[in-house]
Amino acid sequence: MSDIPAYTPPKVWVWDKANGGQFANINRPIAGPTHDKELPVGRHPMQLYSLATPNGVKVTVMLEELLALGHSGAEYDAWLIRINQGDQFGSGFVGVNPNSKIPALLDRSGPQPIRVFESGAILLHLAEKFGAFLPTEQPARTECLSWLFWQMGSAPYLGGGFGHFYAYAPTKIEYAIDRFAMEAKRQMDVLNRRLAETRYLAGDQYTVADMAVWPWYGALAKGQIYEAGEFLQVHEYMHVLRWADDIAQRPAVQRGRRVNRTWGAPESQLPERHEASDFDRGVQP
């Protein structure tokens, strides 16, 4: 790595489309749609446009958990957004999420559709709408929200930071990998210390905080993202591992993890979900 020449930033940064990397073809420094494409709309109150990345899994798990509790108003259509093909830059999707990131939710249960973007905001919207998975009494409510917002602020260091430089960047940069590996391990230690004290992040109750954190840090602890388990020595975080296994056993979590998934074993995939019976049929053409 010492053979890599030092980089001196130019006086004015210019976008270079040929900068390499797995996502170079869709990354750009401007917002807004690149093409006209309306979004499909199904018959259920909730219309979700997503992909089964960790941020997408948060919401499908929440919806499946709500349905498991008997909240029929949480019935949803989950439409596949292929981010590697630029679906998130279609005019319809940008209309729901001006930030062009999955997931995006259109709540059509009332007289006027409500758009909700950012995964944490979607979890909070659904929790408040259905009165579930968010404590109503203090201090549990604030503890839950603190961990929810902790995840929203921390995950970019794990995904865009460690994950990018360790797994996706066209050039391995020692400084960048070391910097973000240190932060990823620090965050895992934060969780491990908390989960040594409580069963779930907000206390004894399973909440939206767990739904937000589990797809990222639970997957990391189980070696399911970035193939970095050995590199980060995730076996050290025994309380995170206990918590990750506990949540993974929930039937609603198992269903939610499959929705909008297009990779892995065929039985783990469900590219689109429109009815509960879709889980029995598995991968659709």
C-alpha atoms as an extended CHARMM CRD file, in Angstrom:
* protein
*
       285  EXT
         1         1  MET       CA              0.0000000000        0.0000000000        0.0000000000  PROA      1               0.0000000000
         2         2  SER       CA              2.9780000000        2.2900000000        0.4250000000  PROA      2               0.0000000000
         3         3  ASP       CA              3.3420000000        2.3100000000       -3.3770000000  PROA      3               0.0000000000
         4         4  ILE       CA              0.0700000000        4.2380000000       -3.7480000000  PROA      4               0.0000000000
         5         5  PRO       CA              0.9220000000        7.8510000000       -4.5320000000  PROA      5               0.0000000000
         6         6  ALA       CA             -0.3030000000       10.5220000000       -2.1540000000  PROA      6               0.0000000000
         7         7  TYR       CA             -3.4600000000       12.2780000000       -3.2920000000  PROA      7               0.0000000000
         8         8  THR       CA             -3.6100000000       16.0460000000       -3.3930000000  PROA      8               0.0000000000
         9         9  PRO       CA             -7.1860000000       17.3550000000       -3.7070000000  PROA      9               0.0000000000
        10        10  PRO       CA             -7.6540000000       19.7580000000       -6.6200000000  PROA      10              0.0000000000
        11        11  LYS       CA             -8.7090000000       23.3240000000       -5.9780000000  PROA      11              0.0000000000
        12        12  VAL       CA            -12.1120000000       22.5410000000       -7.5450000000  PROA      12              0.0000000000
        13        13  TRP       CA            -13.5830000000       19.0410000000       -7.3850000000  PROA      13              0.0000000000
        14        14  VAL       CA            -14.9720000000       17.7440000000      -10.7000000000  PROA      14              0.0000000000
        15        15  TRP       CA            -17.2300000000       14.7170000000      -11.0530000000  PROA      15              0.0000000000
        16        16  ASP       CA            -15.4020000000       11.8900000000      -12.8310000000  PROA      16              0.0000000000
        17        17  LYS       CA            -17.8650000000        9.2600000000      -13.9960000000  PROA      17              0.0000000000
        18        18  ALA       CA            -15.0010000000        6.7780000000      -14.5100000000  PROA      18              0.0000000000
        19        19  ASN       CA            -13.9530000000        6.7290000000      -10.8720000000  PROA      19              0.0000000000
        20        20  GLY       CA            -14.5600000000        2.9980000000      -10.6030000000  PROA      20              0.0000000000
        21        21  GLY       CA            -16.2280000000        1.0090000000       -7.8670000000  PROA      21              0.0000000000
        22        22  GLN       CA            -19.2660000000       -1.2520000000       -7.8710000000  PROA      22              0.0000000000
        23        23  PHE       CA            -21.7580000000        1.6230000000       -7.7490000000  PROA      23              0.0000000000
        24        24  ALA       CA            -19.9520000000        4.1180000000       -9.9610000000  PROA      24              0.0000000000
        25        25  ASN       CA            -22.6340000000        3.8610000000      -12.6340000000  PROA      25              0.0000000000
        26        26  ILE       CA            -25.3970000000        5.1360000000      -10.3320000000  PROA      26              0.0000000000
        27        27  ASN       CA            -23.5800000000        7.5350000000       -8.0130000000  PROA      27              0.0000000000
        28        28  ARG       CA            -23.8130000000       11.1880000000       -8.9710000000  PROA      28              0.0000000000
        29        29  PRO       CA            -23.5020000000       14.5840000000       -7.2580000000  PROA      29              0.0000000000
        30        30  ILE       CA            -26.9390000000       15.8660000000       -8.2270000000  PROA      30              0.0000000000
        31        31  ALA       CA            -30.4960000000       15.0010000000       -7.1980000000  PROA      31              0.0000000000
        32        32  GLY       CA            -33.7420000000       14.6760000000       -9.1230000000  PROA      32              0.0000000000
        33        33  PRO       CA            -35.0600000000       12.1140000000      -11.6080000000  PROA      33              0.0000000000
        34        34  THR       CA            -33.1010000000       10.8430000000      -14.5840000000  PROA      34              0.0000000000
        35        35  HSD       CA            -36.1170000000        9.4300000000      -16.4020000000  PROA      35              0.0000000000
        36        36  ASP       CA            -39.9060000000        9.3620000000      -16.3270000000  PROA      36              0.0000000000
        37        37  LYS       CA            -41.3920000000        6.2890000000      -14.7160000000  PROA      37              0.0000000000
        38        38  GLU       CA            -44.5350000000        6.0740000000      -12.6400000000  PROA      38              0.0000000000
        39        39  LEU       CA            -44.6510000000        3.7700000000       -9.6520000000  PROA      39              0.0000000000
        40        40  PRO       CA            -47.0500000000        0.8190000000       -9.5660000000  PROA      40              0.0000000000
        41        41  VAL       CA            -49.8110000000        0.9200000000       -6.9560000000  PROA      41              0.0000000000
        42        42  GLY       CA            -51.4310000000       -2.1550000000       -5.4390000000  PROA      42              0.0000000000
        43        43  ARG       CA            -54.6370000000       -2.5490000000       -3.4730000000  PROA      43              0.0000000000
        44        44  HSD       CA            -53.3020000000       -2.4260000000        0.0880000000  PROA      44              0.0000000000
        45        45  PRO       CA            -53.0980000000        0.6180000000        2.3970000000  PROA      45              0.0000000000
        46        46  MET       CA            -49.2940000000        0.5910000000        2.4480000000  PROA      46              0.0000000000
        47        47  GLN       CA            -47.2660000000        0.7990000000       -0.7380000000  PROA      47              0.0000000000
        48        48  LEU       CA            -43.5910000000        0.0490000000       -0.1710000000  PROA      48              0.0000000000
        49        49  TYR       CA            -40.8870000000        0.6040000000       -2.7720000000  PROA      49              0.0000000000
        50        50  SER       CA            -37.7140000000       -1.0460000000       -1.6590000000  PROA      50              0.0000000000
        51        51  LEU       CA            -34.9360000000       -3.6120000000       -1.8230000000  PROA      51              0.0000000000
        52        52  ALA       CA            -33.7970000000       -6.0440000000        0.8890000000  PROA      52              0.0000000000
        53        53  THR       CA            -30.7160000000       -4.1250000000        1.9290000000  PROA      53              0.0000000000
        54        54  PRO       CA            -30.4360000000       -3.5920000000        5.7000000000  PROA      54              0.0000000000
        55        55  ASN       CA            -32.4010000000       -0.3380000000        5.4150000000  PROA      55              0.0000000000
        56        56  GLY       CA            -35.1360000000       -2.0500000000        3.4380000000  PROA      56              0.0000000000
        57        57  VAL       CA            -35.3420000000       -5.0250000000        5.8040000000  PROA      57              0.0000000000
        58        58  LYS       CA            -36.1080000000       -2.7000000000        8.7220000000  PROA      58              0.0000000000
        59        59  VAL       CA            -39.4390000000       -1.7500000000        7.1880000000  PROA      59              0.0000000000
        60        60  THR       CA            -40.5770000000       -5.1440000000        5.9110000000  PROA      60              0.0000000000
        61        61  VAL       CA            -39.8360000000       -6.6240000000        9.3300000000  PROA      61              0.0000000000
        62        62  MET       CA            -41.9020000000       -3.8620000000       10.9480000000  PROA      62              0.0000000000
        63        63  LEU       CA            -44.8280000000       -4.4480000000        8.6030000000  PROA      63              0.0000000000
        64        64  GLU       CA            -44.7500000000       -8.2040000000        9.1300000000  PROA      64              0.0000000000
        65        65  GLU       CA            -44.5660000000       -7.7320000000       12.9090000000  PROA      65              0.0000000000
        66        66  LEU       CA            -47.5930000000       -5.4270000000       12.7940000000  PROA      66              0.0000000000
        67        67  LEU       CA            -49.5460000000       -7.9400000000       10.7420000000  PROA      67              0.0000000000
        68        68  ALA       CA            -48.5630000000      -10.6820000000       13.2110000000  PROA      68              0.0000000000
        69        69  LEU       CA            -50.1580000000       -8.5680000000       15.9520000000  PROA      69              0.0000000000
        70        70  GLY       CA            -53.3930000000       -8.4040000000       13.9560000000  PROA      70              0.0000000000
        71        71  HSD       CA            -53.0920000000       -4.8670000000       12.5310000000  PROA      71              0.0000000000
        72        72  SER       CA            -54.8210000000       -5.4410000000        9.1830000000  PROA      72              0.0000000000
        73        73  GLY       CA            -54.2290000000       -1.8050000000        8.2420000000  PROA      73              0.0000000000
        74        74  ALA       CA            -50.5580000000       -2.6480000000        7.8670000000  PROA      74              0.0000000000
        75        75  GLU       CA            -51.2450000000       -4.8440000000        4.8290000000  PROA      75              0.0000000000
        76        76  TYR       CA            -48.8420000000       -3.8430000000        2.1210000000  PROA      76              0.0000000000
        77        77  ASP       CA            -47.6090000000       -4.2420000000       -1.4100000000  PROA      77              0.0000000000
        78        78  ALA       CA            -43.8240000000       -4.4070000000       -1.6040000000  PROA      78              0.0000000000
        79        79  TRP       CA            -42.5200000000       -3.3660000000       -5.0190000000  PROA      79              0.0000000000
        80        80  LEU       CA            -38.9590000000       -4.1330000000       -6.0630000000  PROA      80              0.0000000000
        81        81  ILE       CA            -36.6330000000       -1.1920000000       -6.6730000000  PROA      81              0.0000000000
        82        82  ARG       CA            -33.4340000000       -2.3510000000       -8.3680000000  PROA      82              0.0000000000
        83        83  ILE       CA            -30.9640000000        0.2780000000       -7.2250000000  PROA      83              0.0000000000
        84        84  ASN       CA            -28.1450000000       -1.1550000000       -9.3360000000  PROA      84              0.0000000000
        85        85  GLN       CA            -30.2910000000       -0.3900000000      -12.3920000000  PROA      85              0.0000000000
        86        86  GLY       CA            -31.2250000000        3.1310000000      -11.2780000000  PROA      86              0.0000000000
        87        87  ASP       CA            -34.9190000000        2.5140000000      -10.4890000000  PROA      87              0.0000000000
        88        88  GLN       CA            -34.6030000000        4.9710000000       -7.6030000000  PROA      88              0.0000000000
        89        89  PHE       CA            -34.0640000000        7.8050000000      -10.0730000000  PROA      89              0.0000000000
        90        90  GLY       CA            -37.4090000000        7.3600000000      -11.8110000000  PROA      90              0.0000000000
        91        91  SER       CA            -39.7640000000       10.3250000000      -11.5400000000  PROA      91              0.0000000000
        92        92  GLY       CA            -42.3450000000        8.3810000000       -9.5330000000  PROA      92              0.0000000000
        93        93  PHE       CA            -39.8550000000        7.1970000000       -6.9650000000  PROA      93              0.0000000000
        94        94  VAL       CA            -38.2790000000       10.6350000000       -6.6100000000  PROA      94              0.0000000000
        95        95  GLY       CA            -41.7780000000       11.9600000000       -5.9890000000  PROA      95              0.0000000000
        96        96  VAL       CA            -42.0380000000        9.7130000000       -2.9310000000  PROA      96              0.0000000000
        97        97  ASN       CA            -38.4350000000       10.0760000000       -1.8500000000  PROA      97              0.0000000000
        98        98  PRO       CA            -36.5810000000       13.1610000000       -3.1220000000  PROA      98              0.0000000000
        99        99  ASN       CA            -33.4010000000       11.6540000000       -1.6870000000  PROA      99              0.0000000000
       100       100  SER       CA            -33.5780000000        8.7410000000       -4.1810000000  PROA      100             0.0000000000
       101       101  LYS       CA            -32.7940000000        6.0750000000       -1.5920000000  PROA      101             0.0000000000
       102       102  ILE       CA            -34.7210000000        2.9810000000       -0.5870000000  PROA      102             0.0000000000
       103       103  PRO       CA            -36.9930000000        2.3830000000        1.2290000000  PROA      103             0.0000000000
       104       104  ALA       CA            -39.8710000000        4.7010000000        0.4210000000  PROA      104             0.0000000000
       105       105  LEU       CA            -43.4160000000        4.2780000000        1.7180000000  PROA      105             0.0000000000
       106       106  LEU       CA            -46.6780000000        5.6790000000        0.4360000000  PROA      106             0.0000000000
       107       107  ASP       CA            -49.3510000000        5.4630000000        3.1240000000  PROA      107             0.0000000000
       108       108  ARG       CA            -52.6650000000        5.4440000000        1.2500000000  PROA      108             0.0000000000
       109       109  SER       CA            -54.8550000000        4.6020000000        4.2340000000  PROA      109             0.0000000000
       110       110  GLY       CA            -56.3120000000        8.1140000000        4.5360000000  PROA      110             0.0000000000
       111       111  PRO       CA            -58.0110000000       10.5980000000        2.2150000000  PROA      111             0.0000000000
       112       112  GLN       CA            -54.6400000000       11.9440000000        1.0770000000  PROA      112             0.0000000000
       113       113  PRO       CA            -51.6140000000        9.7180000000        0.4470000000  PROA      113             0.0000000000
       114       114  ILE       CA            -48.7250000000       10.4130000000        2.8010000000  PROA      114             0.0000000000
       115       115  ARG       CA            -45.1880000000        9.9240000000        1.5850000000  PROA      115             0.0000000000
       116       116  VAL       CA            -42.6430000000        8.7530000000        4.1520000000  PROA      116             0.0000000000
       117       117  PHE       CA            -38.9490000000        8.4470000000        3.3960000000  PROA      117             0.0000000000
       118       118  GLU       CA            -35.8930000000        7.5560000000        5.4600000000  PROA      118             0.0000000000
       119       119  SER       CA            -36.1490000000        4.1560000000        7.1290000000  PROA      119             0.0000000000
       120       120  GLY       CA            -36.1670000000        5.5370000000       10.6700000000  PROA      120             0.0000000000
       121       121  ALA       CA            -38.9920000000        7.9190000000        9.8310000000  PROA      121             0.0000000000
       122       122  ILE       CA            -40.9830000000        5.0490000000        8.3240000000  PROA      122             0.0000000000
       123       123  LEU       CA            -40.5380000000        2.9390000000       11.4620000000  PROA      123             0.0000000000
       124       124  LEU       CA            -41.6080000000        5.8410000000       13.6590000000  PROA      124             0.0000000000
       125       125  HSD       CA            -44.5990000000        6.6350000000       11.4230000000  PROA      125             0.0000000000
       126       126  LEU       CA            -45.8410000000        3.0520000000       11.5730000000  PROA      126             0.0000000000
       127       127  ALA       CA            -45.1860000000        2.6800000000       15.2940000000  PROA      127             0.0000000000
       128       128  GLU       CA            -47.1960000000        5.7960000000       16.1010000000  PROA      128             0.0000000000
       129       129  LYS       CA            -49.9360000000        4.9940000000       13.6010000000  PROA      129             0.0000000000
       130       130  PHE       CA            -50.5890000000        1.5310000000       15.0440000000  PROA      130             0.0000000000
       131       131  GLY       CA            -49.5000000000        2.1280000000       18.6290000000  PROA      131             0.0000000000
       132       132  ALA       CA            -47.0210000000       -0.7300000000       18.5960000000  PROA      132             0.0000000000
       133       133  PHE       CA            -43.3180000000       -1.3840000000       19.1910000000  PROA      133             0.0000000000
       134       134  LEU       CA            -42.7550000000        2.0710000000       20.6810000000  PROA      134             0.0000000000
       135       135  PRO       CA            -43.0600000000        2.4440000000       24.4720000000  PROA      135             0.0000000000
       136       136  THR       CA            -45.5330000000        5.0520000000       25.6140000000  PROA      136             0.0000000000
       137       137  GLU       CA            -44.1310000000        5.5800000000       29.1050000000  PROA      137             0.0000000000
       138       138  GLN       CA            -40.9440000000        7.3420000000       30.1010000000  PROA      138             0.0000000000
       139       139  PRO       CA            -38.0530000000        6.6900000000       30.3150000000  PROA      139             0.0000000000
       140       140  ALA       CA            -38.5360000000        3.6850000000       28.0060000000  PROA      140             0.0000000000
       141       141  ARG       CA            -39.8930000000        5.7940000000       25.1390000000  PROA      141             0.0000000000
       142       142  THR       CA            -36.9120000000        8.1310000000       25.0910000000  PROA      142             0.0000000000
       143       143  GLU       CA            -34.4750000000        5.2270000000       25.4770000000  PROA      143             0.0000000000
       144       144  CYS       CA            -36.0630000000        3.5640000000       22.4350000000  PROA      144             0.0000000000
       145       145  LEU       CA            -35.8940000000        6.7290000000       20.3460000000  PROA      145             0.0000000000
       146       146  SER       CA            -32.2940000000        7.3200000000       21.3750000000  PROA      146             0.0000000000
       147       147  TRP       CA            -31.2580000000        3.9240000000       20.0350000000  PROA      147             0.0000000000
       148       148  LEU       CA            -33.3370000000        4.4040000000       16.8910000000  PROA      148             0.0000000000
       149       149  PHE       CA            -31.5720000000        7.6700000000       16.1290000000  PROA      149             0.0000000000
       150       150  TRP       CA            -28.2310000000        6.1610000000       17.1690000000  PROA      150             0.0000000000
       151       151  GLN       CA            -28.6510000000        3.6630000000       14.3740000000  PROA      151             0.0000000000
       152       152  MET       CA            -29.5570000000        6.3030000000       11.8200000000  PROA      152             0.0000000000
       153       153  GLY       CA            -26.4460000000        8.2800000000       12.6980000000  PROA      153             0.0000000000
       154       154  SER       CA            -24.0880000000        5.3180000000       13.0610000000  PROA      154             0.0000000000
       155       155  ALA       CA            -24.9320000000        3.0940000000       10.0940000000  PROA      155             0.0000000000
       156       156  PRO       CA            -23.3950000000        5.4150000000        7.4500000000  PROA      156             0.0000000000
       157       157  TYR       CA            -20.0180000000        4.7760000000        9.0920000000  PROA      157             0.0000000000
       158       158  LEU       CA            -20.6320000000        1.0400000000        8.8330000000  PROA      158             0.0000000000
       159       159  GLY       CA            -22.1020000000        0.9910000000        5.3160000000  PROA      159             0.0000000000
       160       160  GLY       CA            -20.7210000000        3.9370000000        3.4160000000  PROA      160             0.0000000000
       161       161  GLY       CA            -17.5590000000        3.9440000000        5.5070000000  PROA      161             0.0000000000
       162       162  PHE       CA            -16.2840000000        0.4990000000        6.4530000000  PROA      162             0.0000000000
       163       163  GLY       CA            -18.3750000000       -1.4730000000        3.9590000000  PROA      163             0.0000000000
       164       164  HSD       CA            -17.4450000000        0.7570000000        1.0460000000  PROA      164             0.0000000000
       165       165  PHE       CA            -13.7030000000        0.8420000000        1.5980000000  PROA      165             0.0000000000
       166       166  TYR       CA            -13.3950000000       -2.7740000000        2.7460000000  PROA      166             0.0000000000
       167       167  ALA       CA            -15.6720000000       -4.4560000000        0.2010000000  PROA      167             0.0000000000
       168       168  TYR       CA            -16.4720000000       -2.1620000000       -2.7280000000  PROA      168             0.0000000000
       169       169  ALA       CA            -13.8180000000        0.4780000000       -3.3130000000  PROA      169             0.0000000000
       170       170  PRO       CA            -11.7340000000       -0.1780000000       -6.4510000000  PROA      170             0.0000000000
       171       171  THR       CA             -8.5400000000        0.5180000000       -4.4780000000  PROA      171             0.0000000000
       172       172  LYS       CA             -7.8590000000       -0.7330000000       -0.9690000000  PROA      172             0.0000000000
       173       173  ILE       CA             -6.7190000000        2.2120000000        1.1190000000  PROA      173             0.0000000000
       174       174  GLU       CA             -5.1250000000        1.2380000000        4.4210000000  PROA      174             0.0000000000
       175       175  TYR       CA             -5.9150000000        4.4850000000        6.2030000000  PROA      175             0.0000000000
       176       176  ALA       CA             -9.6020000000        4.4140000000        5.1890000000  PROA      176             0.0000000000
       177       177  ILE       CA            -10.0930000000        0.7390000000        6.1120000000  PROA      177             0.0000000000
       178       178  ASP       CA             -8.3130000000        1.1710000000        9.4380000000  PROA      178             0.0000000000
       179       179  ARG       CA            -10.2930000000        4.2970000000       10.2480000000  PROA      179             0.0000000000
       180       180  PHE       CA            -13.6860000000        2.7600000000        9.5990000000  PROA      180             0.0000000000
       181       181  ALA       CA            -12.8370000000       -0.6950000000       10.9970000000  PROA      181             0.0000000000
       182       182  MET       CA            -11.9970000000        1.0740000000       14.2550000000  PROA      182             0.0000000000
       183       183  GLU       CA            -15.3540000000        2.8510000000       14.2180000000  PROA      183             0.0000000000
       184       184  ALA       CA            -17.2820000000       -0.3200000000       13.2980000000  PROA      184             0.0000000000
       185       185  LYS       CA            -15.7060000000       -2.1410000000       16.2450000000  PROA      185             0.0000000000
       186       186  ARG       CA            -16.3840000000        0.7920000000       18.5540000000  PROA      186             0.0000000000
       187       187  GLN       CA            -20.0580000000        0.7220000000       17.5700000000  PROA      187             0.0000000000
       188       188  MET       CA            -20.2480000000       -3.0300000000       18.1310000000  PROA      188             0.0000000000
       189       189  ASP       CA            -18.7430000000       -2.4710000000       21.5770000000  PROA      189             0.0000000000
       190       190  VAL       CA            -21.3910000000        0.1730000000       22.3150000000  PROA      190             0.0000000000
       191       191  LEU       CA            -24.1020000000       -2.3640000000       21.4850000000  PROA      191             0.0000000000
       192       192  ASN       CA            -22.3930000000       -5.1970000000       23.3240000000  PROA      192             0.0000000000
       193       193  ARG       CA            -22.1710000000       -3.1820000000       26.5270000000  PROA      193             0.0000000000
       194       194  ARG       CA            -25.8170000000       -2.1800000000       26.3060000000  PROA      194             0.0000000000
       195       195  LEU       CA            -27.0110000000       -5.7070000000       25.5470000000  PROA      195             0.0000000000
       196       196  ALA       CA            -25.0360000000       -7.0610000000       28.4890000000  PROA      196             0.0000000000
       197       197  GLU       CA            -27.5150000000       -5.1140000000       30.6350000000  PROA      197             0.0000000000
       198       198  THR       CA            -30.8210000000       -5.6520000000       28.8320000000  PROA      198             0.0000000000
       199       199  ARG       CA            -32.4860000000       -8.2170000000       26.5810000000  PROA      199             0.0000000000
       200       200  TYR       CA            -33.3350000000       -5.6200000000       23.9440000000  PROA      200             0.0000000000
       201       201  LEU       CA            -31.9590000000       -2.1800000000       23.2040000000  PROA      201             0.0000000000
       202       202  ALA       CA            -34.7320000000       -0.2030000000       24.9010000000  PROA      202             0.0000000000
       203       203  GLY       CA            -35.0360000000       -2.6350000000       27.8030000000  PROA      203             0.0000000000
       204       204  ASP       CA            -37.1700000000       -5.7420000000       28.1930000000  PROA      204             0.0000000000
       205       205  GLN       CA            -39.4330000000       -4.8840000000       25.2280000000  PROA      205             0.0000000000
       206       206  TYR       CA            -38.7160000000       -5.5850000000       21.5830000000  PROA      206             0.0000000000
       207       207  THR       CA            -39.1140000000       -2.2480000000       19.7670000000  PROA      207             0.0000000000
       208       208  VAL       CA            -38.4520000000       -0.3240000000       16.5900000000  PROA      208             0.0000000000
       209       209  ALA       CA            -34.9330000000        0.2640000000       17.9090000000  PROA      209             0.0000000000
       210       210  ASP       CA            -34.1840000000       -3.4480000000       17.5410000000  PROA      210             0.0000000000
       211       211  MET       CA            -35.8090000000       -3.5420000000       14.1070000000  PROA      211             0.0000000000
       212       212  ALA       CA            -33.5990000000       -0.6730000000       12.9850000000  PROA      212             0.0000000000
       213       213  VAL       CA            -30.3220000000       -1.9680000000       14.3960000000  PROA      213             0.0000000000
       214       214  TRP       CA            -30.6560000000       -5.7130000000       13.7520000000  PROA      214             0.0000000000
       215       215  PRO       CA            -30.4460000000       -5.7370000000        9.9250000000  PROA      215             0.0000000000
       216       216  TRP       CA            -27.1230000000       -3.8700000000       10.0940000000  PROA      216             0.0000000000
       217       217  TYR       CA            -25.3410000000       -4.9300000000       13.2470000000  PROA      217             0.0000000000
       218       218  GLY       CA            -27.0120000000       -8.2870000000       13.7370000000  PROA      218             0.0000000000
       219       219  ALA       CA            -26.0070000000       -9.2070000000       10.1910000000  PROA      219             0.0000000000
       220       220  LEU       CA            -22.4710000000       -7.9770000000       10.8370000000  PROA      220             0.0000000000
       221       221  ALA       CA            -22.2410000000      -10.0170000000       14.0310000000  PROA      221             0.0000000000
       222       222  LYS       CA            -23.3680000000      -13.1340000000       12.1500000000  PROA      222             0.0000000000
       223       223  GLY       CA            -20.9130000000      -12.5490000000        9.2900000000  PROA      223             0.0000000000
       224       224  GLN       CA            -23.6920000000      -11.9230000000        6.7690000000  PROA      224             0.0000000000
       225       225  ILE       CA            -22.4870000000       -8.6190000000        5.2960000000  PROA      225             0.0000000000
       226       226  TYR       CA            -19.1590000000       -7.6160000000        3.7620000000  PROA      226             0.0000000000
       227       227  GLU       CA            -17.6560000000      -11.0540000000        4.6230000000  PROA      227             0.0000000000
       228       228  ALA       CA            -15.9050000000       -9.2310000000        7.4220000000  PROA      228             0.0000000000
       229       229  GLY       CA            -16.6480000000      -11.4200000000       10.4130000000  PROA      229             0.0000000000
       230       230  GLU       CA            -13.1070000000      -12.6990000000       10.8580000000  PROA      230             0.0000000000
       231       231  PHE       CA            -11.5380000000       -9.3490000000        9.9820000000  PROA      231             0.0000000000
       232       232  LEU       CA            -13.5350000000       -7.5610000000       12.6870000000  PROA      232             0.0000000000
       233       233  GLN       CA            -13.4320000000      -10.5000000000       15.1240000000  PROA      233             0.0000000000
       234       234  VAL       CA            -17.1720000000      -10.3280000000       15.6530000000  PROA      234             0.0000000000
       235       235  HSD       CA            -17.1120000000      -13.4020000000       17.9250000000  PROA      235             0.0000000000
       236       236  GLU       CA            -15.9270000000      -11.0350000000       20.6590000000  PROA      236             0.0000000000
       237       237  TYR       CA            -19.3810000000       -9.4330000000       20.8990000000  PROA      237             0.0000000000
       238       238  MET       CA            -21.1840000000      -12.2560000000       22.6530000000  PROA      238             0.0000000000
       239       239  HSD       CA            -24.1430000000      -10.1800000000       23.8350000000  PROA      239             0.0000000000
       240       240  VAL       CA            -24.7460000000       -8.8270000000       20.3340000000  PROA      240             0.0000000000
       241       241  LEU       CA            -24.6280000000      -12.3960000000       19.0250000000  PROA      241             0.0000000000
       242       242  ARG       CA            -27.1840000000      -13.5310000000       21.6250000000  PROA      242             0.0000000000
       243       243  TRP       CA            -29.4840000000      -10.6360000000       20.7000000000  PROA      243             0.0000000000
       244       244  ALA       CA            -29.0340000000      -11.2280000000       16.9520000000  PROA      244             0.0000000000
       245       245  ASP       CA            -29.9750000000      -14.9040000000       17.2910000000  PROA      245             0.0000000000
       246       246  ASP       CA            -32.9590000000      -14.0460000000       19.5010000000  PROA      246             0.0000000000
       247       247  ILE       CA            -34.4290000000      -11.6700000000       16.9320000000  PROA      247             0.0000000000
       248       248  ALA       CA            -33.6470000000      -13.9520000000       13.9820000000  PROA      248             0.0000000000
       249       249  GLN       CA            -35.9300000000      -16.6060000000       15.4690000000  PROA      249             0.0000000000
       250       250  ARG       CA            -39.0140000000      -14.3960000000       15.2210000000  PROA      250             0.0000000000
       251       251  PRO       CA            -41.3020000000      -15.6070000000       12.3730000000  PROA      251             0.0000000000
       252       252  ALA       CA            -42.1410000000      -12.0500000000       11.2980000000  PROA      252             0.0000000000
       253       253  VAL       CA            -38.4330000000      -11.2430000000       11.0430000000  PROA      253             0.0000000000
       254       254  GLN       CA            -37.8590000000      -14.3390000000        8.9420000000  PROA      254             0.0000000000
       255       255  ARG       CA            -40.6360000000      -13.2770000000        6.5870000000  PROA      255             0.0000000000
       256       256  GLY       CA            -39.5870000000       -9.6350000000        6.4680000000  PROA      256             0.0000000000
       257       257  ARG       CA            -36.0190000000      -10.5160000000        5.6060000000  PROA      257             0.0000000000
       258       258  ARG       CA            -37.1860000000      -12.3140000000        2.4500000000  PROA      258             0.0000000000
       259       259  VAL       CA            -39.2410000000       -9.4590000000        1.0060000000  PROA      259             0.0000000000
       260       260  ASN       CA            -37.6650000000       -7.6270000000       -1.9530000000  PROA      260             0.0000000000
       261       261  ARG       CA            -34.7040000000       -9.9990000000       -1.7950000000  PROA      261             0.0000000000
       262       262  THR       CA            -33.2460000000      -11.0870000000       -5.1520000000  PROA      262             0.0000000000
       263       263  TRP       CA            -30.0800000000      -12.9080000000       -4.1040000000  PROA      263             0.0000000000
       264       264  GLY       CA            -29.0930000000      -15.9030000000       -2.0090000000  PROA      264             0.0000000000
       265       265  ALA       CA            -30.8320000000      -19.2580000000       -1.8540000000  PROA      265             0.0000000000
       266       266  PRO       CA            -34.1180000000      -19.3810000000       -3.8000000000  PROA      266             0.0000000000
       267       267  GLU       CA            -36.0980000000      -20.1010000000       -0.6340000000  PROA      267             0.0000000000
       268       268  SER       CA            -34.7590000000      -16.8780000000        0.9020000000  PROA      268             0.0000000000
       269       269  GLN       CA            -36.0220000000      -14.6950000000       -1.9440000000  PROA      269             0.0000000000
       270       270  LEU       CA            -39.3490000000      -12.9430000000       -2.4360000000  PROA      270             0.0000000000
       271       271  PRO       CA            -38.7440000000      -10.1190000000       -4.9360000000  PROA      271             0.0000000000
       272       272  GLU       CA            -42.2460000000       -8.6950000000       -4.4840000000  PROA      272             0.0000000000
       273       273  ARG       CA            -44.8570000000       -9.2500000000       -1.8130000000  PROA      273             0.0000000000
       274       274  HSD       CA            -48.5440000000       -8.5060000000       -2.3900000000  PROA      274             0.0000000000
       275       275  GLU       CA            -50.3080000000      -11.1420000000       -0.2830000000  PROA      275             0.0000000000
       276       276  ALA       CA            -49.3500000000      -13.1840000000        2.7640000000  PROA      276             0.0000000000
       277       277  SER       CA            -49.6720000000      -16.2910000000        0.6020000000  PROA      277             0.0000000000
       278       278  ASP       CA            -46.7440000000      -15.0740000000       -1.5260000000  PROA      278             0.0000000000
       279       279  PHE       CA            -44.4020000000      -16.4740000000        1.1250000000  PROA      279             0.0000000000
       280       280  ASP       CA            -45.6620000000      -19.9690000000        0.3350000000  PROA      280             0.0000000000
       281       281  ARG       CA            -44.9190000000      -19.5710000000       -3.3610000000  PROA      281             0.0000000000
       282       282  GLY       CA            -41.4100000000      -18.1700000000       -2.9490000000  PROA      282             0.0000000000
       283       283  VAL       CA            -39.5220000000      -16.5790000000       -5.8190000000  PROA      283             0.0000000000
       284       284  GLN       CA            -41.8010000000      -15.1890000000       -8.4980000000  PROA      284             0.0000000000
       285       285  PRO       CA            -40.8280000000      -14.7710000000      -12.1520000000  PROA      285             0.0000000000
